[in-house]
Amino acid sequence: MKVMKELLGMSASELQNRLREFKKELLKFKIEVGAGTGTASSGKVKRTKKNIARVLTVLKQKGWQQQ
């Protein structure tokens, strides 16, 4: 819940920046798994996906358009 409280206090541009960061992080994890190094734990991937969903939810709740 700490993450949601933090997200609710952010502006649209801050949320979009955070969304980009989470998507880059998820891409990095997917590349690691595809390359066979597999250093990213499934917990980190799951947490990142949930954070992306949280940001999108807050953007939608506040009625802001996603780029």
Sequence and secondary structure as in RCSB ss.txt:
>XXXX:A:sequence
MKVMKELLGMSASELQNRLREFKKELLKFKIEVGAGTGTASSGKVKRTKKNIARVLTVLKQKGWQQQ
>XXXX:A:secstr
 HHHHHHHTS HHHHHHHHHHHHHHHHHHHHHHHHT   S HHHHHHHHHHHHHHHHHHHHHT    
